[in-house]
Amino acid sequence: MRTGTRTGIAGIGADGYCRRVPTEPLRCAGALIVDDDGRIFIQRRSPERRIFPNCWDIVGGHLEPGEEIDDALRREVAEETGWAVSHVLGLVGEYRYTADDGLARVETDFLVRVDGDLSRPRLEAGKHTEFRWLAESDVALLDEHRDVNDGLIRRIAEDGFAALRSIGL
């Protein structure tokens, strides 16, 4: 017999074996970091990554158990860049997708400003290989490996630039 919990994880079975099976989508937070020129920070995922290998991506990741989305957003920015979120400028959107690992995700993305040397992010070793600042005219770059991410990152970036325009930046 399995019992459900409020966190959506299956409980301990009759044989004592605990199977951690998500029963609801994983929650993710994403940051479209904006510089003074209205460009968005992107980083290339390493070719060894299980999800979206070798693709350009925004900063972000999964919420830890019990973590609020704002806290996850700030943690992910610090972990992936070494920068600190100074301002959340606004919501970009919520995106539902199923990645290569078969797990459903709901990602909420925000436009943010950060404190730190924007020319020197501290990329996570083994996770990201390079970075760049993307202008709206350069979004076609995000079509690299589109077969892997089905254009998701480009859609997020386009929505981010639209959100920037809507707030006058």
N, C-alpha and C positions, 0 to 999 in steps of 0.2 A: 504494500500500500504506500502511496506517495501523498505527502501533504504539501499544500502550497503555502507560501508565506507572502507577506505583504510586499516583499521586495521582488517577487516574481521569480524566485529560484525554487526549484523542486527540492523537497526535503529528503530525509533519510528513508531509504527503502527497507523492506522487511529483512533483507540480508545484511543490513548495517552499512551498505555502501551508499555514500552520499554522491548523487549525480547533480552537478551544477548545470542545469539546463535553463537558459533564459526563457521566460514565457512572455516577455514583452520586449520591445526594441531597446537596444542600448542607447543611452543618452550621451550626446557629444556636444561640446562647446567649441566654436571656432572664432578666430579673430582675424579680421581683415585689417591689418595694421596699416595706417595711412601716414604718409610723410607730408611735409609742408608743400610739396609740389602736386599733391593729390594722387600720388602713386600708391599702389598696394604692394606690400611685401609678400613675396612667394619664395618657397624653398623646394628644392628637388628631393623627393624621397629616394633613398638608396635603392639600388637594384635588388637588394636582398630582402626588402620589406615584403611581407605577406600580402598586404593590401595596397593597391595602387603603386606597385614597384616602378621606380624610375620616373614617376609623374611629378609635375609641379603641383604644389599644394599650398593651402593657407595654413597658418598655425592653428593647432587645436588637438583635441583628443577626448577620450571618454571621461565621464564623471566618475569619481571614486564613490564607493558606497557611502551614502549619507551626505555627500557633497552637494552644495548649491551650485547652480550654473555659473553665477558670478565668480565664485571661488575657483571653480574649474577653469574658467576663462583666464583668470589672473595666474593660476598655477601653470597652465599650459604655455602661456606667453613666456613666463620666467624660465621654465624648463627648456623650451625649444629655442629661445633667443638670448636669454640673459637680461632682457629688458623688463621693465615694470609698467603695467598698464597705468596710465595717468588719467585718462578719460574714456568713458564709453560714449561714443557719439550717437549711437543708435542701432536699432535692429536692422539686419540685412534680410534675414528670412529663416525659415525652418525647412529643412530638406530631409526627406525620407528616402533611404536607399538600402539595398542589400549588397554588401561587399563580397569580394572573392571568397571569404571564409564562410559565406552562407548566413551570416548574422544580420538581422534587420537593425538599422540604426535610425535615430532621429537626431539630426544635428541642427543646433540653433547657432547662427552666426551673427556677429556684431562688428560694426566699424569701431575701431579703437585707435587712440593715440598712446604712445609709449614714451617713457623716459629712458635715456641711454644713448650711446653713440650709434646712430642709425647706420653708419658705414661699417660697423663691426659687430654683427650679431654673433652670439656664441651658439653655433649649430650643434645639435646633439650628435655626438660621434656615433657612427654606425647607422644613424637614422636618416640623416640628411647630408647631401653631398655638395650643394651649392645654393646660392640665393640670388635674388635680384629684385629690383623695384620695378613693378609693372605699370606702365601707362595704359590708359584705356585703349589707345591705338594699337597696343601690343597684345591684346587678348588672344589673338590667333595662336600665339606661342603655346597656350594652354591646350591646344588640340593635339599636341604630341602625345602619343600613346592613348588617344581618345578611346580606342577599343578596350582599354583596361578600365577607364573610369566613365565611359559613356558620356563624356562632355560635362560631367557634374561640376568640376572645378571651374570650367569656363562659365557655366551658368551662374555659379556663386559669385565669381568676379564681376560679371556683367551686372548682376543685381547690386553688388557693392558699389560699382561706379554710378549706377542709377540712384542709389541711396545718397551717395556723396553729392550728386547734382541736386537732389531734392532738398538737401540742407544747405545748399549754397557753397559747397567746397569744391 
